[in-house]
Amino acid sequence: MIKTAIIGASGYTGCELLRLLSHHPDMEVAVVTSRQYSGKTVSEVFPHLASFFDNLTFEEPNYREIGERVDAAFTALPHGSAVEAVYELSSSEGKTVPVVDLSADFRFNDISTYEQAYAAHARPELLGESVYGLPEIYRDSIKEARVVGNPGCYPTGAILGLYPILKMKLIKTEGIVIDSKSGATGAGRTPSAATLFPEIAEGFHPYKVGSHRHAPEIEENLTIVSGVEVNVTFTPHLVPMNRGILTTIYAETETKVSTEDALNIFREVYAGEPFVRIMPQGKIPDTAWVRGSNLIDIGAVAVKGSKRLVVVTAIDNLVKGAAGQAIQNMNLILGLKEEAGLTDAPLFP
């Protein structure tokens, strides 16, 4: 078995990595770190994982020492904190430890774009060695990577919803509107008044309108795949549910197209993709249909009598939007079957 570490395993993303890796056929979790829970067992912190990791205890992070004990690592630390962890892990003496990082620290090609959205990058030289971890677009590069920057949850749903129709030049690159609704786990596990049950129940609101840090990530990758500069209007919303992101995309087509024409483009571009499901005409994705899975559902509707196209995508923000996609990336890096550990059907209801 391939020994893995989860650095920063006490948040929702780290917990989801543990859940998914608990039945992975080729990887086993050998190390979990958490400063807050150091010395506690996984089952003490996450009772739902009792019996799966009875002998695994959270420990303080010593990245170089951990790198000597494992074959691969996932880093699930806050933005800015992951850089040194990735540097130390991937520089372990005498061996190369591939790392999939779930922060934003390795998602950008352009360091100035990262620094405008986040902060100064402590190890800019590592950006040249990292690959953006969206397998449906960058699979071949991921297979050769040492460091993979796992995409953000919103960008995953948005980019995969736009990639085929930009690649095939079905839509114009200006005037794209992306409207996303996310469950509360997207805000993380750190207690906050904004995510208390009384604050979010029976309500629905946008946040960081016009200034969300995922917008530059979306734009950079859409610009790469289209070959021309793409600017989008991106607005996220918080909805009172635990999991899921529903993204609705509005774009203008170059010529009038039918719904079936648009769907056929998605079917063509994503043919053979193990985690992409294209909805039949007349069916629109629902977050309930992907919950707990690494799937993305995509639907499209051409607005009658116009040159407008509406695309809707649904993902589980903790799986395809985070931990599941990270495992998908690591499977590729390690030369394993891409679907390994990720074939469970969605939870319903």
Order of alpha helices (4+ residues) and beta strands (2+ residues): beta-alpha-beta-alpha-beta-alpha-beta-alpha-beta-alpha-beta-alpha-beta-alpha-beta-alpha-beta-alpha-beta-beta-alpha-beta-beta-beta-alpha
